Amino acid sequence: MTCPHRVRLAFVLGSFELGGAEMMLWKLLSRLDRSRFDPVVIALSSRADGMLERFQQSGIECRLLGVNASTLFRLATLISRRSTDIVQGWMYYGNLAATLSSLMTRSRHAVLWAIRGTLVDAQYTSRSTALSIWLGGRLSFLPQLIINNSSTSSLQHEARYGYAASKRVVLPNGFDTDVFRPSAEARSSVRSALGLGPDAVLAGLIGRYHPMKQHAKFIEAAALVSRRFPDVHYVLAGDRIDGSNAELVQAVEQHGLRARVHLLGRRDDMHVVAAALDLAVSASSSGEGFPNVVGEAMSCGVPCVVTDVGDSAFVVGDTGLTVPPGDTRALAGAIEALVGSDARRVELGARARQRVVERFSLDAVVRAYEDLYMEVHQRARAGQA
């Protein structure tokens, strides 16, 4: 069946703030076949720190609604005026808004949901987020499909909150293997910028500062590793990972690591930082679905040590090491196992990149989304005929 016009897609998310889920949406839309699809991204909040400019520079139409009493009405009006074919919620708030606003219209567009991570420990979940997750379970019979980037996350949401298993689709995150690739220049430039020698060993944790990311556990593990390998340096990068973060700086100083821990803050060249590492670490306790930073490091030929959260163990496979979440000694032991063998790191890194190229390339994931959107659209058209 041919499509007489470009399929009009509306993506609804909470805000344009920088995060892994927002970054994956940008990567998806920046590669989407614009001859077949006409996307718009609609943010419920007017907060636009970090991502709005990326979308706009990629030629993607963006709207910021601002949260108030008329937000859902304005969203419904915008969706109707564009004669939208598919409304794609992106994370919990976006999912609910996509569904509730669609119920306010008479248009017969399809509604899809997207869940981008596993459930976060209750102590790290706001009341509004907890409510949105619970309400999503009650309303999960309404969307045509629920797209998740993690099998673990799908099963969690279905078992704990009653999300409709019949709506489940799992599509992994994708990685640009042309941008994230091994680079001798990146290794050299980052070491030079840090005042380190060309052979210095770098272990890194990349990710925003949040309790579930367990930066404190990583620092504790680094202190243990430093007893056997005192010359290893540690790189941390991401939002709030800088000298202004008193809590993080205090943890570094308490463990006597001030000379060996480098806080790089938010960077726009994460492909350079990732490619400069000898090993990458994800120490998260919860919340990870299909972690972007792990796939990006693997794409750069960097082996990873990950906690068994979400699909992290599946992503790494046999190209890295997996430890239980919250086990500092196990985390330190896994880091030591890689720090202590140059040959093992090189071998695992090569296999890691090959795994990403074969299974998680961005182009393949984008094609899977395009095929899914076309299938949903054609089913909807057949049902209206």
Summary of the structure (lengths in Angstrom):
residues: 385
radius of gyration: 21.5
end to end distance: 12.7
largest distance: 70.7
contacts: 1355
relative contact order: 0.12
helix: 48%
strand: 17%
